[in-house]
Amino acid sequence: MSQRMRNALVDTALVGSVVLLIIFFYAPIATLVAFSFTSSRVLTLPIESFSLQWYGELFNKPDFFPAVLNSATVAAVSTIFATVLGTAGAVAWIRYRFRLQGAFRGLTFAPLLFPQLLLGVVMLLWFSVLGSWLGFSTGLVTVIIGHVVYITPFALVVVAVQVYGFDETLEDAARDAGASGWEVFREITFPLLWPGIFSAAIFSFLLSWGNFYVSYSLAGTARTLPIFVYSGIAVGSSPIYPALATVNLVPALLLVIVAEVLRRRALKRQTSGISTS
């Protein structure tokens, strides 16, 4: 067999593997979106007729919008805290050297080592003891705390990648030109780190929005959107939930696209800054 034929076979195998992987990942999503438009209550293929009735039933459910509001509140507040903490941790992680830095890095990743279910149960036990002592019960506040603990390491890793690729000579050049510390941060540091920070915020928001195990353990009587879904599918499947998944999918994709556009713009700006310095 010639070298050209071997290369062609390798290329074909690689392309085929990629295509199969894409099908494996996205075929269930495409099927789910298709099910949301069926007119039948039974989820079967092929779909005989299409309808928007399940979207109407979803929006008419009295507990749907309160669950959405609770999830949005938890995700927004958790994202703010996790992004701020993650950014500060990433800067300390990459740009500074201090004693016990290895222990700091290990503790940073500790929440990632716990399965979500185990983390939720452990935090529920902790809040139960603390609540009986201080006189409070679980609810949205405890859910927010649990989410911050869970998603902050993810935000830290995302920002750390941006900090690691940051060219500190740009800051030095600005200082040499007479810029103050605040001006360097405002004009150089923050704009170049912003795509990583924004990406971490998007990632954190999506992780918090779709989290079930920690939310279910710490929500008490409050209901977030994942708990709303779990309560519904526990009594049987319905095209309402493919409709809900489709409603969630579109804004999530838009957020990811915006984050990628900002990342590319910042990379281009950073490259042009290096070439002119």
SVG drawing of the C-alpha trace seen along z (x, -y; Angstrom):
<svg xmlns="http://www.w3.org/2000/svg" viewBox="-52 -60 61 62">
<polyline fill="none" stroke="black" stroke-width="0.4" points="0.0,0.0 1.4,-3.4 2.0,-6.2 -0.6,-8.4 -3.3,-5.6 -2.4,-5.2 -2.7,-9.0 -6.1,-8.9 -7.3,-6.1 -6.1,-7.9 -7.8,-11.1 -11.0,-9.2 -11.0,-7.5 -10.4,-10.8 -13.2,-12.6 -15.5,-9.7 -14.7,-9.7 -15.5,-13.4 -18.8,-13.0 -19.8,-10.1 -18.9,-12.1 -21.0,-15.0 -23.9,-12.7 -23.6,-11.1 -23.6,-14.4 -26.2,-16.3 -28.7,-13.7 -30.4,-13.6 -30.6,-17.4 -32.1,-17.5 -34.6,-14.8 -35.5,-16.6 -36.2,-19.8 -38.3,-17.9 -40.4,-16.3 -41.3,-19.7 -43.3,-20.4 -45.2,-17.2 -49.0,-17.3 -49.1,-13.9 -48.8,-13.4 -46.7,-10.2 -43.1,-10.8 -42.6,-8.5 -40.8,-8.6 -41.7,-9.4 -43.6,-12.5 -47.0,-12.4 -48.0,-16.1 -46.5,-19.3 -48.0,-21.8 -47.0,-24.5 -49.5,-23.4 -46.9,-22.2 -45.3,-25.6 -48.6,-27.1 -49.2,-24.5 -45.7,-25.1 -46.3,-28.9 -49.7,-28.4 -48.5,-26.3 -48.9,-28.4 -45.6,-27.3 -43.4,-27.7 -42.7,-31.4 -42.0,-31.4 -39.5,-28.6 -37.9,-30.5 -37.6,-33.6 -36.1,-31.7 -33.5,-30.1 -32.7,-33.4 -32.2,-35.0 -30.0,-32.2 -28.0,-32.0 -27.5,-35.8 -26.4,-36.3 -24.3,-33.1 -22.6,-34.2 -21.6,-37.6 -20.0,-36.1 -18.4,-33.2 -16.9,-35.4 -15.5,-37.9 -14.0,-35.2 -12.8,-33.2 -11.1,-36.3 -9.4,-37.2 -8.3,-33.6 -7.1,-33.3 -4.9,-36.4 -3.5,-35.1 -3.0,-31.7 -1.0,-32.8 0.6,-36.2 1.7,-35.9 4.0,-33.6 3.3,-33.0 3.7,-30.4 1.3,-27.5 0.4,-28.3 0.2,-24.5 -2.3,-24.1 -4.3,-27.0 -4.5,-25.4 -5.5,-22.1 -8.3,-23.7 -9.4,-25.6 -10.1,-22.3 -11.6,-20.5 -15.3,-21.2 -14.6,-19.8 -13.7,-16.4 -17.1,-16.0 -20.0,-14.6 -22.8,-17.2 -25.1,-14.9 -22.6,-14.3 -21.7,-18.0 -25.4,-18.9 -26.0,-16.3 -22.9,-17.5 -23.9,-21.1 -27.5,-20.2 -26.2,-18.5 -24.0,-21.5 -26.9,-24.0 -29.2,-21.9 -26.8,-22.1 -26.1,-25.7 -29.8,-26.5 -30.8,-24.9 -28.2,-27.0 -28.9,-30.4 -32.6,-29.8 -32.9,-29.8 -34.1,-27.2 -33.0,-26.2 -34.2,-28.3 -32.9,-30.4 -30.1,-31.9 -28.6,-28.5 -29.0,-27.5 -27.0,-30.5 -24.2,-29.7 -24.1,-26.1 -23.9,-27.2 -21.1,-29.7 -19.1,-26.9 -19.7,-24.6 -19.2,-26.9 -16.4,-29.2 -13.6,-26.7 -14.9,-26.5 -14.9,-30.3 -11.3,-30.4 -10.0,-27.9 -11.6,-29.9 -10.2,-33.2 -6.8,-31.6 -6.4,-30.6 -6.9,-34.3 -4.5,-35.5 -1.9,-32.9 -1.9,-34.2 -1.7,-37.9 1.3,-39.8 2.5,-41.8 4.9,-43.8 1.8,-45.8 1.3,-47.0 5.0,-47.8 4.9,-49.8 1.9,-51.8 3.6,-52.5 6.7,-53.6 4.5,-56.0 3.4,-57.6 0.1,-55.8 -1.1,-55.5 -2.0,-52.2 -5.7,-52.8 -5.2,-53.8 -3.2,-50.7 -6.0,-48.6 -8.7,-50.4 -7.1,-50.7 -4.9,-47.6 -5.5,-44.9 -9.3,-44.8 -10.1,-45.1 -7.7,-42.2 -8.9,-40.0 -12.6,-40.9 -13.3,-38.1 -12.1,-35.5 -14.1,-37.1 -17.2,-37.3 -16.7,-33.7 -16.4,-32.6 -19.6,-34.5 -21.5,-32.8 -20.2,-29.4 -21.0,-30.0 -24.5,-31.2 -25.3,-28.1 -23.9,-25.8 -26.0,-27.4 -29.1,-27.6 -29.1,-23.9 -27.9,-22.6 -30.2,-20.1 -28.5,-18.2 -27.2,-21.1 -30.5,-23.0 -32.7,-20.1 -30.7,-19.5 -30.7,-23.1 -33.9,-24.7 -36.2,-23.6 -39.7,-24.6 -38.5,-26.8 -38.5,-25.5 -36.0,-26.3 -36.4,-25.3 -34.5,-21.9 -36.7,-21.0 -39.8,-22.0 -38.7,-19.6 -37.9,-16.8 -41.3,-17.2 -43.0,-16.9 -41.2,-14.0 -41.5,-12.0 -45.1,-11.4 -44.6,-10.7 -43.0,-12.1 -44.7,-14.9 -43.7,-17.0 -43.8,-20.0 -40.3,-19.1 -38.8,-18.9 -40.4,-22.3 -38.8,-23.6 -35.4,-22.2 -35.8,-24.0 -36.7,-27.3 -33.5,-26.9 -31.3,-25.9 -31.7,-29.0 -30.5,-31.7 -27.7,-29.4 -26.4,-29.2 -26.6,-32.9 -24.6,-33.5 -21.9,-31.1 -21.7,-32.8 -21.4,-36.2 -18.6,-35.0 -16.7,-33.5 -17.0,-36.7 -15.7,-38.8 -12.8,-36.4 -11.7,-36.6 -11.9,-40.4 -9.8,-40.6 -7.2,-38.2 -7.1,-40.4 -6.7,-43.5 -4.0,-41.9 -2.1,-40.7 -2.3,-44.2 -1.1,-45.7 1.9,-43.3 2.8,-44.1 2.8,-47.9 4.7,-47.8"/>
</svg>
